[in-house]
Amino acid sequence: MLTILAFDPSTKRTGAAVIRDGQVLHTGALVPVIGGKTADLDNIRADRLRQLQDMADALIFAWEPSIVAIETSEKWQRDKADGYKAVEALAQVRGVLMVAAHWSGVRVILMDAQRARYLVCGHARVPKTDVPHYLRQRGHTVPMCCYPHKPPEDDLDIADAVCLGLGVYHEQVLLQAGQEVKSGR
């Protein structure tokens, strides 16, 4: 039984999904809130990062994953980032998620969104807004309260976490079977 806890890191809300043997079991968003305010680029502080780590710890404890998958930055995010501030904030969020997994003794796999989309959707250049559609076509349930209109960001972050988890799952299955894993680039 292969259980993957996947995270799509964000400074405001981190998408999360639990995949077990290729099935989506749980989805949600980790949203640190302190003093009634959510985190953003201007106020990502140690207390918010600690709250995010506590949320990640709770998911790891509840689901006992074999792997924690964490999405890495795509090239366009690095190019369009709000200076170094956004890159640094996302690196902090990724680091907290990695530490939570490490302290729990869970293997961490980093994968960029394009690779996950290639493995799940069939090509790497699927826009984030189209990921829920591809997941539904493949029989996966993902939250979408207003699809096909523009979905809320929470849903897109969650759908990206689902795609990441499924991508890591498919890659692990291929590797265990001794098959070649193509890059899709």
PyMOL commands that set and color helices and strands:
alter all, ss='L'
color gray80, all
select helices_A, chain A and resi 46-63+75-80+83-103+113-121+128-137+153-176
alter helices_A, ss='H'
color red, helices_A
select strands_A, chain A and resi 3-8+14-20+23-30+33-34+37-38+67-72+107-112
alter strands_A, ss='S'
color yellow, strands_A
deselect
rebuild
show_as cartoon
